[in-house]
Amino acid sequence: MPNPAQADDSKENAKEKQRIPTGLLLVASAFLGGIAVVFWNRRTLTTMKNRDQNSPEKPSQVDEDAIY
């Protein structure tokens, strides 16, 4: 008959072995998500910059009654 203390140790060892791949998955997901955000924002900012350069500047009108 197996010793209950040994059964608990084997469960803890299995959980420890499972934590490493899970942690690596979380780190890889965060890293790739960060890279995706950088490229998305880079493309968006480039598009906005090009749009501003192509359009003629319009004089801005200031509303004296506006609350900022």
N, C-alpha and C positions, 0 to 999 in steps of 0.2 A: 504494500500500500504506500503511495507516495506521501512524503512528508508535506503538510500544508505550508510550511515555511519555504520549502523549495518551490512549490507551485507559485507562491507570491513573488519569489525572486525571478522566476522565468517570465512572469507577466511584466514585471518592471523592466527586465532586460529587453523584452519585445517592444515596450513603449519607448525606451531609450533609443533603440535602433530605428524606430519609426520617426522620431523627432528630427533626426539629421536630414533625411530627404525632404521632409515637410519644410524645415527651415530653409533649405537650399531652394526649394520651389518658391517660397515666399520672397526670398532675396532676389531670385532671378526675375520673378514677376514684377517686383517693384523697380528693378533696374531697367527692364525692357519698357515698362510703362513710362518711366522717366525719359528714356530716349525718344519714345513716341511723342511725348508732350513737347520736347525740345524741337523735333522736326516739324510738328504741326504748327507750333507758334512761329518758328522760323519762316515757314512758307506763308503764313498769314501776315506776319509783319512785313515781309518782302512785298506781298501783294498790296498792302495798304500804302507802303512807301512809294511804290510805282504809281499807284492811283493818284497820290498827292502830287507827284512830280509832273504827271501828264495834264493835270487840270490847272487852268489859270487861277491865280489867287483872286479871291473875291474880297472886297473890303468888308470887314465885319462891322455890323451895326450894333451899337451898344444901346440896350434899352435902359433908360434912366430909372424906370420904375421896377426893374427886375430885382429880385432878392437872391443874392448868391450865398 
